[in-house]
Amino acid sequence: MTSIASLAALSACLAASSCLATPAFAEDVDIAPPTIIVTGQGTDTSIDQSPATHVTVDAAQIATQINAVSVEDTLKYAPSLVIRKRSQGDNFAPIATRTSGLGSSARSLIYADGALLSALIANNNGNGSPRWSLVTPAEIASVDVAYGPFSAALPGNSIGTTVNITTRMPDHLDIRASVLANVQSFSLYGTDRTLPSWQYSVSAGDKIGDLSFFVAATRLTANAQPISFATLAGSAQPSGTTGGYGALSKTGTPIRVLGATGLEHHIQDSFKVKLAYDLRQHLQASYALGIWRDDTRGGVESYDQNATTGAVSYATSNNGATTGFNSGLYTRDALHFSHVVTLKGDAPKLDWQVTGTLYTYAHDVQNNPSPDASGPTANPLPAAFTGGYGTIQRQDGTGWGTLDAKAALREGAHTISFGAHGDRETLSSSTYGATNWLDDSTQGVLRASSQGKTRTLAIWAQDKVQLAPALALTLGARQEWWRAWGGYNDSYTATSGPVTQPIRTATGFSPKASVEWRPASDWTMRLSAGQAFRFPTVGELYQTVTVGTLLANPNPNLAPERARSEELAIEKHGRRGLLRISLFNEVIDNALISQTGTFAPPGGAITTTSFVQNVDRTRARGVELVAERNDIVPGVDVSASLTYADAITSKDSALPAAQGAMLPSVPRWKGNAVITWRPAPVVSLTGAMRFASRNYANLDNSDTVGDTYTGFYHYLLVDMRAVFHVNPHMDVSAGVDNLFNQKYFLYHPFPQRSFTVQANWKL
């Protein structure tokens, strides 16, 4: 296997040839890398001293270049990243990184002002997705992205990437308001709709004496395209119906598309309160409260009619059952709280910070119509539109908390940082039957329950030593102790009764090393290596899965992932831009991935299904190219990135067919380009492109058809944006995403052409 070291010569050649292609950089030889200074509230990066490759997007870039309705949009042009945002108001938008796909949410860390937004209760693109909605684009000061597990200050969940969002903390009276409208035109199969969304934001902040404060409120009302479709295997319609559309499944077999499901309407509110108080010089205490409320309704649309009466038919089988439509009809109500308390101080030689966070699901309920699990009570559509039997899933009490204490001591050539960490995750998920799925008060018998907790304790230390003016060495290590307990599963249909899962413990020692050499004032070469352990999430261990008519947890004995990562990064930077080439290599043992295997659920026979298992080994290596140039010609800025990744399953004892196949949702090629023209001081015009090559959903790449529902396909999207600064207090913008209206799938159908207009006012 080619290692990162054997690619060093290639990297140097690429860097040299790239510089020859951009001679304008020569004028910047004596200029240091640009520094972005923001006034914000967040973690103290001077303590972490992360040796990883960083990319920063600041508020000015977001306002100028990005049609940002929600905070995850701000990363749409970040190198190597793909955010699975299916629609406006989507609550499930995980990150795919250089080496991991969209189903590996626990391999990324998302922070906002020190609060953990990553939902490390799961590792998937559903409940494990980051809680982006606690931040809005209008309050962002900057977004910093770090690649790879090279900082001892971070847990193993940093295998893929770490995103630090810093929001504004005004030092003078600051009042702002924003109004945004987004309209998508969507047409696929028998669904043809215009889908408007609106967002309103207001914020105010000031510093009065030693007290700083910031308050903000945002409301989003959004309408989404279908996130799924009701299908029937084979090319024939359900008996007694007409309509539908013939198509292929992702494995190439004929299917009939009968209708659209999960047509979501969202009403979401976000509230933010931040307080900071200077206790004395060089000592500050702060508190941040975030509140998120969600009211979502999922609807359905059938393409079929009764062959005799012409009435709309919701049948998805020859016996008239409507199960395929029932699952796409639901209500979801949630109220989540985030708390962050920070105390920090600084001195000439010592900086320190203590941060505690708490994220709680105060209320989180999803209701669906469905047949009675005991058999006698069916609830078909269209009768289910007005009520009838169903289920109520409650996740009240789910959440996580973290506590970090860290410091950095500067002594001569050394910067020694160290700290301690603790986190605790709680899963509380129960599903009940209900005589009326639209009325929570009719909640009845328990049908399934998933309970459990995980905890990680850690200590770490890191020393950055300046060996010479042009040479720095960073060495670090992290020791972690992990525990899982309280695991409990119950199912209405399991004949063996409830299951109390065993207590689990594990430890991990993660050394880190990085050497950085500056052969010239505008050149940096950095070689980094690190080991990281990513422990199973409480959801991977204890969340029930469906196996036929049974619900059970397949494997509470999952082993932690062990990642060994390397990166060689060569940068040429100057006052007007940068050029970077990164070679990366990653090997993960015991990778936690959902795959097909045999399983004996409690009270059931051995069967074959898909569930999370340890894959013996995966390997991902590749190269990332990044270029930025301001004023390439007067008034024109350009940036671009291109990533090649060879990410495969190296060994899989449970599914040998996967060996050598591409990892799920990790394409070989992905990239973007952005060009901004400022024809006048008050006007900016931006055009952007982002693309990804063909990728797969199945671990063995057996999904040979990508351009279909549940398939993963290639895409090339073109976006545009125009901003006009009316006066110092107001600007207006208009933009379009997916200009050429590409229709593509990443399992779900993704947004087609959409237009955004926005007006921002500030005092």
Buried (B, 14 or more C-beta within 10 A) or exposed (E): EEEBEEBBEBBBEBBEEBBEEBEEBEEBEEBEEBEEEBBBBBBBBEBBBBBBBEBBBBBEBBBBBBBBBBBBBBBBBBBBBBBBBBBBBBBBBBBBBBBBBBBBBBBBBBBBBBBBBBBBBBBBBBBBBBBBBBBBBBBBBBBBBBBBBBBBBBBBBBBBBBBBBBBBBBEEEBEBBBBBBBBBBBBBBBBEBEBBBBBEBBBBBBBEEEEBBBBBBBBBBBBBBBBBBBBBEEEEBBEBBBBBBEBBBBBEEEBBBBBBBBBBBBBBBBBBBBBBBBEEEEBBBBEBBBBBBBBBBBBBBBBBBBBEEEEBBBBBEEEBBBBBBBBBBBBBBBBBBBBBBBBBBBEEEBBBBBBBBBBBBBBBBBBBBBBBBEEEEBBBBBEBEEBBBBBBBBBBBBBBBBBBBBBBBBEEEEBBBBBEBBBBBBBBBBBBBBBBBBEBEBBEEBBBBBBBBBBBBBBBBBBBBBEEEBEBBBBBBBBBBBBBBBBBBBBBBBEEEEBEBEEBEBEBEBEBBBBBBBEEBBBBBBBBBBBBBBBBBBBBBBBBBBBEEBBBBBBBEBBBBBBBBBBBBBBBBBBBBBBBBBBBBBBBBBBBBBBBBEBEBBEBEEEEBBBBBBBBBBBBBBBBBBBBBBBBEEBBBBBBBBBBBBBBBBBBEBBEBBBEBBBBBBBBBBBBBBBBBBEEEEEBBBBBBBBBBBBBBBBBBBBEBBBBBBBBBBBBBBBBBEBBBEEEEEBBBBBBBBBEBBBBBBBBBBBBBBBBBBBBBBE
